[in-house]
Amino acid sequence: MTQAASIPNSSSKIKNALPQAAQNELIAFLVWSVLIFVALLLFALNILSDPQSVPPQLQSLGDPVRVFIGSVALAPAFYALWTARALLRILMNPEQAERHNWARFAMVTLYALAMVAAILYLIQTWRVFFGFEALVTGFMNNSGLTLGFVLAYVVFWLGSRLDEESAWRGRLEMIGLGIGGLSLMALLLLSGFIDGILSMLGAYVGPRAQWGAWLATAVALISGALAWRALHRGAFFGETPEQRAAWQGWAMLSPNIIGFGLFFAGPLVLSFYLSFTNSTAGAVPQFIGLDNYGRMLSLEFKIQEDLSIPAQSALSFGYRELATLGLGQSRLVIGALDPIFWQSLRNTIAYALMLLPLAIIPAIGLALILNSSLPGMKFYRAVYFLPSVAAVVGTALIWRWLYDPIIGFFNYFISQFVGFLNSLGIPATDPAIKWLSDPGVVLISVVFLGAWQVVGYNTVLFLAGLQGIPKDMYEAASIDGADRWKQFWHITLPLLRPTTFFVLITTIVTALQVFNEPYALFPSRPLPIQATTSVFYLYTKGFNEFQFGYASAVAWVLFVLIFSITLIQFRLQRSNPYD
């Protein structure tokens, strides 16, 4: 009896070792972590066991998506359980709190994610997007009130220009702020801002009231408060300055990380799943394995001895002629299940190969000119960069006029040049090029437009690289007798290697992803097959023919191609290090 009484129970240990406030906070952290674990576990089990528990939008994606979401929900559930276990250990042995500082970061992350999830649910429940649309419409209908902001700025600016000791300085500044405030209040009132607030409150009271809104609000408030308290318990957990700087950095990055996960990583994973299905509009996707990739990449090679019959007759059923290659008295016939994919891929690669010299070599020349100290260079730097920021649709309209076979500037210039050659006695014929309809020219037309748009951006990059080269090296080379040409080959180009590598990578990636130029340049549909690129073919399959599964497979094949080319370029760059 005496021995049992001498052993203190666990509750007395906690009470004696921790202040009451710290003890209460740790218990609150523990309880909330357990509640999050239970909620996520029930949510995951409900999704995995009941197909009707997910929203209709997710049901239309098939059972694999439902199973994936349920499995993903289990990860933070066990993460919460892991955090609760660490908190229980700290409660039982407070001296080990410094060894469990990671548990504090885990708590903050977990509670922050819970708060974000609750806020996203509230945004949907409050109908924020509908309210925002109505508010924008109200702003447009009462746009005249925005003149009040202009008047407020003018009055405030006039006051700031007066002497500091003038009594009218402060009065005019206050009048300006007052005009701005009244204009804002009038604009919000007349645009339906109050109605929007009342509509949001309708999620809590009235006929549209939902218990989920109350629960989500409570989860957001409690999770946010506990996350805030956990962040300010660094001293108790023995936080070092390096750890404090680390979590502050992650906190700054968290909005971008969450946005990346929701709007990029999530759709990326979904597209990877859809590439293994027969997903189409209005039907539940069925898993078909590698059928999409097989149909897309399948090729057949046949030797045809009789050249008098069509090449198509040598191919198996389902294959269509892609190309032929003469082999003396016979020919090699290449067929594909999807020849348009291979043609679009060939067009994309050809576009990239033609774009590279037209977008890099002129950019280097322009950068050398703009790097000089001639008058007006700053103006020309801005002028050459303008095509890079101009809208493709607007510029494509201008280029359609330039490409017009009758009144276009390009054909007019060619006609004038041919006439000049004929006047000199040199026989020449006007080709009258049909830039947007001749199969042999349409891709070159797209290349010219793409080069015109990207050359200004590359010029700015090369200009930055040139300005980073020490001028002492040119002075030393001049003393040694090197002329401008030798300086360019032995100083400028070698020292521009990192910039050239970056420009090469970005230009190739841009070229392999080309879509805007052919889409905007050719108003008629379907696009000429010679100008159809891989991304445009992806767009056609996905948004014209609604073959989402096949379009996703095309997207992933294109991703593998771009990634492989980029990886090879990095390997080559590593083999020739820049010192």
Secondary structure, DSSP 8 states (H G I E B T S, - for coil): -HHHHHS--HHHHHHHHS-HHHHHHHHHHHHHHHHHHHHHHHHHHHHHH-GGGS-HHHHTT-HHHHHHHHHHHHHHHHHHHHHHHHHHHHHH-GGGGGGGHHHHHHHHHHHHHHHHHHHHHHHHHHTHHHHHHHHHHHHHHTGGGGHHHHHHHHHHHHHHHS-TT-HHHHHHHHHHHHHHHHHHHHHHHHTTHHHHHHHHHTTTSSTT--HHHHHHHHHHHHHHHHHHHHHT-TTTTT--HHHHHHHHHHHHHHHHHHHHIIIIIHHHHHHHHHTTB--BTTS---B-TTHHHHHHH-EEEEEE--TTS-GGGGS-TT-EEEEEEEETTEEEEEEESSHHHHHHHHHHHHHHHHHHHHHHHHHHHHHHHHTS--TTHHHHHHHHHHHHHS-HHHHHHHHHHHH-TTT-HHHHHHHHHHHHHHHTT---------TTT-TTTHHHHHHHHHHHHHHHHHHHHHHHHHHTS-HHHHHHHHHTT--HHHHIIIIIHHHTHHHHHHHHHHHHHHHHT--HHHHHH--SSS--GGG--HHHHHHIIIIIS-BHHHHHHHHHHHHHHHHHHHHHHHHHHHHS---
